[in-house]
Amino acid sequence: MASMSSNLRRRPSLAPAPRSGAPDWRDWAGIHKSMSRRIAGHALANDVADYLQFRATCAPWREHTDEDDPKQHSVLDRRFHPRRWILMPNGSSTYVADDDSRNRHSMVNLSRRTKITVDLPHLQGHTIAIGCGGSPGGVLVLVHVDTLVVRLLNPLTGQRVDLASVAPVLSGHRMGHRDKEFSRKCKVLGAGFAGDSTVVLHFGWDNKLVSSNLGGDHWEIISQGDLYGSVFPFRGKVYFANQEREGLMVVDAEATPPNLVLAARWPTEGFNFRFVYMADSSGVLLVLTNKVDYQRGQRVDDDYTVEFNLFQLDAEAGVLIRVKDLGKRAMFVGDYSGALVVSARGKVVRNAIYFQHDLHEKLLVRGVSDGITRPMTEAEGGFIDDLTTYVRWNGSKREC
């Protein structure tokens, strides 16, 4: 299992202090089970890391919450998902370089902006699904380099499960370890959990969307041939978007086999865009489309503009509503389907989109309301650097 270091390591048990001590002394280890469970429930609702710290404090508190020991529950149980945590690529500014660094990785909390280190030996020999679109609820999706067996791993609780190999549904097969083309086809660009048992993966370079159930022995192809497709998990559903479809689609996991059904039409017929990014913004699904316009009709690196259109999904009405103001929030996007939305505090520009178009290395900041684009000038090493490092990562250096 994943063992947690730093501030998440198990704390020593609380030994009862002598009653002759300070007058405000309390026997916290001896509080009633109902009270400790109530406190644990609040901790879990806030952040699974808080819950793990609570259980690690002393033996009585662990015993009181044995029924909700994460190891006794499915890795798909959303109560234990590290929803606001991201795993940083090794080599980023948060990398912990020491003798144990091969298995040690840094994680950043998007709400608190705090950092921890976790020991993850199970990453060895696997590729990791790319970005927040490939880590549903913070759960890591791993693909074994040799067998192509899929593994789900919760980096905080250590919950994990192995699924069937995806080799039968991918196009072609590996021609030696240096077969870069096949390795690219094996990269998961998006993933999600539909319901309580269905896992959906998007192999974007192979243009395939596939699904399997926990305990299943094979993968079903939901869709194939869709170029520039985007996949994102949201509230127990998996959404899929690309220009060739009539609108934003959602996976119907109840169908046999699972298929795509319409969630909301694009705002106009023939709506034109190149790619779609999706993000969870405090329980609202944001959908961002981009379109590249070349001023002279040619692919000249310095002679183009990027047009963004931002929407939010009204799932009940089945419509996409245009968003003209992000308020005190900012969105960070990369070259793949997932995006991050954070509170605009400190040096983070409010009501803005941080992006890097794939023709350039430089990072840009686009105002949502005024449409003005500025270069990003923040120094390396801070929270913004962590976010941009995360969304810019393309998976090329995450074969552990």
Buried (B, 14 or more C-beta within 10 A) or exposed (E): BBEBBBEBEBEEEBEEEEEEEEEEEEEBBEBEEEEBBEBBBEBBEEBBBBBBBBBBBBEBBBEBBEEBEBEEBBBBBBEBBBBBBBBBBBEBBBBBEEEEEBBBBBBBBBEEBEBBBBBBEBBEEBBBBBBBBBBBBBBBBBBBBEEBBBBBBBBBBBBBBBBBBBEEBBEEEBEEEEBEEBBBBBBBBBBBBBBEBBBBBBBBBBBBBBBBBBEBEEBBEBBBEBEBBBBBBBEBBBBBBBBEBEBBBBBBBEEEEBBBEEBBBBBEEEBEBEBBBBBBBEEBBBBBBBBBEEEEEEEEEEEBEBBBBBBBBBBEEEBBBEBEEBEEBBBBBBBBBBBBBBBBEEEBBBBBBBBBBEEEEEBBBBBBEEEEBEEBEBEEEBBBBBBBBBBBBBBEEBBB
